[in-house]
């Protein structure tokens, strides 16, 4: 058996650089909500898009697709062929949708939809800063930020730049590892002094399109258990319907239809507003 110790090279000393200053240009937005997950593949964009569309029935809503490397929101809203324009003041105009949600995304700025964005953190930070400061958001009740997976550069940039983030909505799937993934996002919010507005359990049981029976492919209840364990509000669960996949691919948010799926999304929105109202932040 080999013996010895492994010695890790120490990184060179780095100068202490404080966080970037809070933005003075991002204003007019009452409530900025970050939709996060501890890992990818949990349906965070689906939750973000449908939450924005649900809120837009009664509020002025913007949506920022903050996933620079994987911008999916334009396709889910049926506007993937659109391009952004600028106003007389040189501000970027967010793309309007028929769901009363205005959206900005890297997807509008790429030459083709399969163009890879190969950027380091500094460039992604700058892009997000422009989405916040150089877009003509005007007066908004809500801006929903569909964050990339994890707790890296983009999440840190938003938490540090936005003057008053309303809070974080955490999206998880029901299996046991949901507890680990939820804890990462909740810890991030705690360290950045952000409120956790609630947790959503996505893909909570597969509903057979033929017989209607529910099969718990990813188990069930992991998200609710995580919310209880970490003492954060549980906003609700979304089952795994084939219709959600089909409607998202066709650019039609599920919440815009009249069915049980839309009711589930609307209930999450209602619960979120109730949490905010209890904290006296909805105005």
N, C-alpha and C positions, 0 to 999 in steps of 0.2 A: 504494500500500500504506500503511495506517495505521502510524504509528510511535508509540513511547512505551513506558512501562512500566506494569505493573499493580501497584498498591499495595494490599496486603491490610490491612484494618483489624485492629489488634491488640486482642485481648480485654482487658477491664479486669483488673487484678491480682486474683488470688483468694487468700483466706487459705489457708494450708497446713493441711489437715485430714487427720489420720492415718486409717488404716483402722479399721473398727469393731472393738471388742474381740471376742475369741473367746468363743463361747457357753459358758456354764456350765450351761445347761439341757438342751442336747442331749447326752445321755449314755446309756450302756447299749448303744451300737452299736459293735461291734468294727471293722467295715470299711465305710466309706462310699466308694462308687465313683461318679465322675462319668462319664457317657457323653456325649461331645461330638462335634461336627463343625465343620469350618471354614465350612460353608455349609448351607443347608436342602436338603431333598429327597433325602437320601442313605439314608433308612430308619433313622434313629437311634432312633426310638421302637420300631420293630420289633425292633431289636437289644436295646434296653433291656428290653422286656417279656419277650422270650424268654430273655434272660439271667437275669432275675429268677425266672422260672418254672423254668428248668433248675436254678438254685441251690437253689430251695425244696424240691427232692426230698430234700436232705440237710441243709439249714440253715434257720434262722429268718430270713426275708427280708421286708423292706419295700421299697416302691417309691414314690419321690417324682416326680410329674409336674411338673417345674420349668418347663415351657413354659407360662407364665401365659396367653399370648395364643392358643396353639393346643393345648389339652389333649386329647390323643388316647388316652392310656393306658386310661381307663375303658372306652371302646368296644372296644379290643383285648382287654380282659380280660372283656368281657361284663357289665360292671356300670355301664353309663352311666346307668341309671335310678335308681341308688342315691343316697342323700343321707347326709351325715355326721351323727353324733350326738356327744354329749359324755358323759363319765363323771361320777362324783360329785365329782371334784376340779376339774371344769371343763375337763379336757383333751379335745381333739378325738380321736375314735376313728377310726382309718383304716378304710376299707371293706375287709371281708374278701372274698376270692374263693375259688372252688372249687379254685384252683391253689395254695393255701397261701401266697399272696402278699397282704399287706395293702398297700393303696395309698391315697395322698392326692393329690388333684388339684383344680385350680380348676374342673374340669368338674363336680364334685359341688356346687359353691357357686353356680353360675349358674342363673338362673330357667329358661332354655331352652338347648338345646345350640347354637343359632345366635346366642346373645348375644355381642356383641363386647366384649372387655375393652380399654378405651381408657385405659390408665394410663401415667403417666410412670415413670421408673426408680425413684423413691423408693417408690412404692406397690408395685411389683413386688418390690423388696427386702424390704419389710415383709411381704408375703405369703409369700415364701420363708422368712423368719425364723420366721414362725408355723408353717409346715410342718415346720420343724426343731425348734422349741422348744415349741410348744403342742400338738403331737400326741403321744398316748400310745404311743410306740414300744416302751416296755418294753425287755426284753433282746433284742437282735437280733445275729445273726452278720453280716448284710449289710443295708445300705440302698443300693439302686441309685437314682441320680439321673439321670433323663432330662432333660438340659439342652436349652434352646432353641438354635437354630443360632447359630454365631458365638461370640465371646469378649467379650460385652458385660456389662451390669449383673448379670444373674442368675449367670453363671459367676463373676464377680468377688465377688459377695456370698457364694456358697457357699465359695469358696476362702478368704475372709477370716473367715467366721463359724464354720465347722466346725473344731473343735479339731485334728483329725487326719485329714484326707482321705487315704484309702488310696492313691488315684491316679486316673488318667484313662484311659478306654478311648476311642480315637479311631475314628470310623466314617467311611469314605470310599467313593467309587465308583471303578471301575478306570481311568477315562480319565486322560489326561496331567495335567489340571488338578487331579487328586487330590493330586499332589505339592504344589501351592500350598496347597490347602485343609488338607492334613495339617500342613503346616509352621506354619500359623497356630495351630492347636490345640496343637501341640507347643511352639511358642514361648510360648504362654500358660502352659502347664504349667511350663515352665522359669522364666519370670519370677515365677510364684507359688510356686516351689519345690515343685512337685507331681511325683510320679513318673508317667511314662507307662507304664501296665501293658501296653499293647499296642494294636495297630491291627487293625481288622476291615475287610476288603474286601467291601462289599455289592453286590448286583446284578452279580455276577461271572459274566456269561454268561446268556443267556435259554435256558431248557430248554423246547423245544417240547412241549406236552402231548399231541400226536398221535404224533409219531415219536420223541421223546426226544432229538433232535439238539440240541446246544448251539450257539447263535449268539452271538458276542461283540458285542452291540449297543453296549455302552460300552467295548469293548476288554476286556482282561484283564491282570491283573498290576500295575496301577498302584499298588494298595495295598501289595502285597508289595514293590514297588520302593521305595516311600516309606519303608516300615519299615526296609529295608536301608540306604537312603541316610541316614536320620536315626538309625540305630542304636537302634531300639526293637523290642520283640518283635512278631512277626506272629502274630496269634491264629487267623487262618483266613479263609475266604471263604464267602459265602452266594450261591449262584446265584439268578437271577431266575426264580422259579417262579410260575405263575399261582395255585397253591394257597396261597401265602403271602398274596397279596392277598385271596383269598376267605375264608380262615380268619380273617384279621385283621378284615375287615369283619363277620364273624359272631361276633366275640368269642371265638375259639378260638385261642390261641397255637399256632403250628406245632410248637413243641417238645413240646407235650403229646400229640402223636400219635406213631404208630409208622411212620416212613417215612424216606427218605433226607434229607428236609429236617430232621427232628428230629435225626438223627445229626449233621448239619452244625452245628446250633446247640449240641448237647451237646459236640461236639469243641472249639468255641470256649470253652465254659465250662471244660472240662478243661484246655485250654491256659492259660487265665487263672489257674486255681488252681495250676497248675504254676509259673507265673511268680511268684505270690505265695509259694509254698512255698520256692522258691529264695531268695527274699528274707526267708524266715523270718517271714512275717506272718500266715499262716493258723494260727489257734489255736482 
